[in-house]
Amino acid sequence: LSISGSIISTATQNSSGINFNSAEINGDVKHSIIFHNVKIGKNSKVSDSIIMNNVVIGDNVIINNAVVGDDAIISNDVRINTRGLETPEYVNTKICSNDLSLIGCNVTLGKGVKVGKLSMITKNIKGGK
């Protein structure tokens, strides 16, 4: 569990993780902005990203260089903008630049979904089993 170069509200630590007022972080956060009522699961890694209000991030998730909108649900084992990841059906929308990926408000990404760089996801994507 580590947090570096990130903007998060005042923190308290207990045996199950770190609580940042209304944010609960049980993974690693680096160079990111985390808004209110965010939950980040165990073994998850968020870097160079903005996570908006009321977002739930499951366990074993990797999020790099992304903006995740309000009320999104990122299920277990999801990968967003992981190095070398290219997902043709979701990549290169020409809306995003600098390898940024956007996950819209109220979007749910199912278990194991992989989202490539330069993606803009505005609808739910079902995951695998």
Protein Blocks (a to p, Z undefined) as FASTA:
>chain_A
ZZehiacddddddfkbccehjaccfbdcehiacdehiacdehiacehiacdehiacdehi
acehiaddehiacdehiaehighiacfklgonllaghhiacddehiacdehiacdehiac
fbdcdddZZ
